[in-house]
Structure formats: structure tokens, C-alpha cells
Amino acid sequence: MENAVVHEAVLVIKDLCKSFGTNKVLDHFNLDLYKGENLVVLGKSGSGKSVLIKCIIGLMKPEDGSITIFGQDVLTLEHEDLDRLRMKIGFLFQSNALYDSMTVRENLVFPLRRHWLKKELNKDKTDELVLEALYNVGLEHTINMMPVELSGGMRKRIALARTLILKPEIILYDEPTTGLDPITAKEIIQLMIDIQKKYQTSSVIISHDLQCVSMAADRVAMLIDGICYATGTYPQLKKSQDPKVKLFFD
């Protein structure tokens, strides 16, 4: 993937600190995400991976450090400016976060409800965006179904379709294969790779699933003891003799 990645940082995290009481989850954490790159953040459960992704999207405020996305400091933005920046960032929740009382179509339309978007989108344009998003995940036929009628893998795909509807430049994936059987997990990972190629997205993928890491990662960052302990490709890290790194691959 080295030739495809332009070394232009679209996300820069510097000296990020986040604690809960005396527990330092992120301790001067540093990381860059490059344009067109799938970057997997690998760490054991409870290591702070989900906290990191919530800080990036502005759902959680760190005590110190900076997060710069497309040159804008997330931590200093006013509410509306942050909301506009979030339009460029897709977020796939671990739980999928679909609204059970809404049809698939209504779930996909929900992110388009921002007041400035309503002026730009008529019904035909909205329908076009919904159908394109469903086409990208191979589920056009589910448009009028309810989430309860879908399998776990289908719900994950619909959640991804909702993430794609605003055509984000960055996608944040929080444990995208959790709770899925190995075959369905592999299908979701391949879909993530296909989306990256089609739209040239840059992605941060939070995971402890080595199948996900080996298939999807252009580069891996290891979150250990609150810091970015090591970075490299999957094969490079797998060969590492560092005891803390080896624990993940042995």
C-alpha cells in the first residue's frame, strides 16, 4: 500500500492525555493518520482504544494535548464548527447505534437532518444518496425493513451505509468485527477495504481482532500503557522481538 498512500497527515494527535481518576488511559499519546491510509490501532481490552476514538470525534474531552483534523484543532472548535467538521468524518459505532423504531431508509436519512443540509437536499437527491449508500453495502432490498428484521452482519452493513451517506473523508471504526462470526467478520473487513479503494477514505480502525488487522491495515499503531508504543506494518510488528509487542501475536 506504500505507493498509494500520500504522506499528507489528515489527522494529527499530539501529547493526548486522558485520565479517569488515577488511571491514566492516554498518557501523552501521539499519532498521525495519512491521506488514503487504513490505520489500525491495536490494543488489549481496556487499553483506551475506544476512549481515543471518542476524543477524536469530540465525544470526550481530554485533559491535555491536541487533535488536528484537516488543519482544525478539534478541541477548540465551537459547536457548529465541530458539527460541520464531523460531516467529513464517518463514525461506525461498535454497537451499530441504529434506531430500532426507524426503517432502514429513515436511519440513513437521519444524518442529513442538519439544518443547512435540508436547504440543499430535496427528496430526489436524498433518495439518490440513500440508494447509493445501500448499493455500496449490497443491501438495496432492505430499504423499507426495520433493524429487528436484519441479521447482525446486515445491521453492521446498514450502520456502515449510514456512515457513508455523507461521503466522509475520514472513517473511524470502533471494533467493527465484534460479535460477528468469522465469515461475516471477513465480509465486513473486505467491505471496509473496498470502500477505502472506491472513495480514497482515510480510516482509523480500533480493533483487537488480528484477522481485521492483517487484512485491513496499511499500518498498525500499538496502544500500550497509554502511549503509541510501536508502529509498523502487520508483518513488521509480527516479527518484533519486543516482549510487549510479541504478546499480541504469539
C-alpha positions in Angstrom: 0.0 0.0 0.0 3.0 2.3 0.4 2.7 3.7 -3.2 -0.9 4.5 -2.7 -0.6 6.5 0.5 0.2 10.1 0.1 2.2 11.2 3.2 -0.1 14.1 4.0 -1.4 13.9 7.5 -5.2 14.4 7.7 -5.3 13.7 11.4 -2.5 14.7 13.9 -2.7 13.7 17.6 -0.1 15.3 19.9 0.5 14.6 23.6 -3.1 13.5 24.2 -3.8 12.8 27.9 -7.0 11.4 29.3 -7.4 10.0 32.9 -10.2 8.5 34.9 -9.4 9.2 38.5 -5.8 7.9 39.0 -6.0 5.7 35.9 -4.1 7.3 33.0 -5.7 5.8 29.9 -3.9 8.1 27.4 -0.5 9.4 28.6 1.0 11.8 26.0 -0.3 9.7 23.1 1.0 10.7 19.6 -0.3 9.6 16.2 -0.7 10.7 12.6 -3.2 9.4 10.0 -2.2 9.9 6.4 -4.4 10.5 3.4 -5.7 7.3 1.9 -4.5 5.1 4.7 -6.2 2.4 6.8 -4.5 2.7 10.2 -5.4 0.1 12.8 -5.0 1.0 16.5 -4.3 -2.3 18.2 -4.5 -2.8 21.9 -5.9 -5.1 24.6 -9.4 -4.6 26.1 -9.5 -1.7 28.4 -6.3 -0.1 27.0 -8.0 3.1 25.9 -8.8 2.4 22.2 -12.4 3.5 22.4 -11.5 6.5 24.6 -9.1 7.6 21.9 -11.7 7.4 19.1 -14.3 9.3 21.3 -11.7 12.1 21.8 -11.1 12.3 18.1 -14.7 12.8 17.3 -15.2 15.2 20.2 -17.5 13.0 22.3 -15.0 13.0 25.1 -12.6 15.8 26.2 -9.0 15.1 27.1 -7.1 16.9 29.9 -4.2 17.9 27.6 -2.9 17.6 24.1 -4.2 18.5 20.7 -6.2 16.8 17.9 -5.9 18.4 14.5 -8.2 17.3 11.6 -7.7 18.9 8.2 -5.8 21.7 10.0 -8.5 22.4 12.5 -8.0 21.9 16.2 -11.0 19.8 17.3 -10.6 20.7 21.0 -11.1 24.5 20.3 -14.0 24.4 17.8 -17.3 25.9 18.6 -20.3 23.6 18.5 -21.5 24.4 14.9 -17.9 24.4 13.5 -17.4 21.0 15.2 -20.6 19.8 13.7 -19.6 20.9 10.2 -16.2 19.2 10.6 -18.0 16.0 11.7 -19.7 15.9 8.3 -16.3 15.0 6.9 -15.8 12.2 9.5 -17.8 9.0 9.5 -18.1 7.0 12.8 -19.1 3.4 12.9 -20.1 2.6 16.4 -19.3 -0.8 17.9 -23.0 -1.2 18.8 -24.1 0.0 15.3 -26.4 2.5 17.0 -29.3 2.0 14.7 -32.7 3.4 15.7 -35.0 0.4 16.2 -38.2 2.5 15.7 -37.0 3.7 12.2 -36.9 1.9 8.9 -33.5 1.4 7.2 -34.3 4.4 5.0 -35.1 6.6 7.9 -31.9 5.5 9.7 -29.9 6.5 6.7 -31.7 9.9 6.2 -31.1 10.8 9.9 -27.6 12.3 9.4 -28.9 14.5 6.6 -31.2 16.4 9.0 -28.7 19.2 9.8 -30.4 22.5 9.2 -28.0 23.7 6.5 -28.3 20.4 4.6 -32.1 20.5 4.5 -31.9 23.5 2.2 -29.6 21.7 -0.3 -31.3 18.3 -0.4 -34.7 17.7 -2.0 -36.4 14.3 -1.8 -34.9 13.1 -5.1 -31.4 13.9 -4.1 -32.0 12.3 -0.6 -33.3 9.1 -2.2 -30.3 9.0 -4.6 -27.9 9.2 -1.6 -29.8 6.5 0.3 -29.8 4.1 -2.6 -26.1 4.8 -3.4 -25.2 4.1 0.3 -27.2 0.9 0.3 -25.7 -0.2 -3.0 -22.2 0.2 -1.6 -23.0 -2.4 1.1 -25.1 -4.6 -1.1 -28.4 -4.2 0.7 -30.7 -2.1 -1.6 -33.5 -4.5 -0.9 -33.6 -3.7 2.8 -34.6 0.0 2.4 -38.1 -0.4 4.0 -37.1 -3.0 6.6 -36.8 -2.5 10.3 -33.5 -3.2 12.1 -35.1 -6.0 14.1 -35.6 -7.9 10.7 -31.9 -7.8 9.9 -29.1 -10.2 10.9 -26.1 -8.9 12.9 -24.0 -8.7 9.8 -26.7 -6.8 7.9 -27.1 -4.3 10.8 -23.4 -3.7 10.7 -23.6 -3.1 6.9 -26.6 -0.7 7.3 -24.6 1.2 10.0 -21.8 1.5 7.6 -24.1 2.7 4.8 -25.3 5.4 7.2 -21.7 6.4 7.8 -21.1 6.6 4.1 -24.1 8.7 3.2 -22.3 12.0 3.8 -19.3 10.7 1.8 -16.8 11.3 4.7 -13.1 11.8 4.0 -12.2 10.0 7.3 -13.9 7.0 8.8 -13.5 5.9 12.4 -14.3 2.3 13.0 -14.8 1.2 16.7 -14.3 -2.6 16.9 -16.1 -3.3 13.6 -16.0 -7.1 13.8 -17.0 -7.5 17.5 -19.9 -10.0 17.9 -19.7 -11.3 14.3 -18.9 -14.8 13.3 -15.6 -15.3 11.4 -17.1 -15.5 7.9 -19.3 -12.4 8.4 -16.4 -10.5 10.0 -14.2 -11.3 7.0 -17.0 -9.9 4.7 -17.2 -6.7 6.7 -13.4 -6.3 6.6 -13.4 -6.7 2.8 -16.2 -4.2 2.6 -14.1 -1.7 4.5 -11.2 -2.3 2.1 -13.5 -1.9 -0.9 -14.8 1.4 0.4 -11.3 2.7 1.0 -10.4 2.0 -2.6 -13.6 3.4 -4.0 -13.7 6.7 -2.1 -10.0 7.1 -1.1 -11.0 7.4 2.5 -8.6 7.6 5.4 -9.5 5.3 8.3 -8.7 4.7 11.9 -9.8 1.2 12.8 -9.9 0.4 16.5 -9.5 -3.4 16.9 -8.0 -6.3 18.8 -9.1 -8.8 16.1 -5.9 -10.0 14.4 -7.8 -11.1 11.2 -9.1 -7.5 10.9 -5.6 -6.1 11.5 -3.9 -8.5 9.0 -6.4 -7.9 6.2 -7.2 -4.2 6.6 -4.1 -2.4 8.0 -1.8 -0.4 5.8 -0.1 0.5 9.1 -0.6 -0.6 12.7 -0.2 1.5 15.9 0.0 -0.3 19.2 -1.6 1.4 22.2 0.2 0.0 25.2 0.5 1.7 28.6 -1.3 4.8 27.4 1.2 5.6 24.6 1.7 4.8 20.9 4.2 2.1 21.9 5.1 0.9 18.3 4.0 1.4 14.7 4.7 -0.5 11.6 3.1 -2.8 9.1 1.4 -6.0 10.3 4.3 -8.2 9.1 6.9 -5.9 10.7 5.2 -6.0 14.1 4.5 -9.7 13.9 8.3 -10.2 13.6 9.1 -7.9 16.5 11.1 -9.4 19.4 9.8 -6.8 21.8 8.1 -8.7 24.6 5.1 -6.3 24.9 4.5 -6.5 21.1 5.0 -10.3 20.9 2.2 -10.8 23.4 -0.3 -9.8 20.7 1.0 -12.2 18.1 2.1 -15.3 20.0 
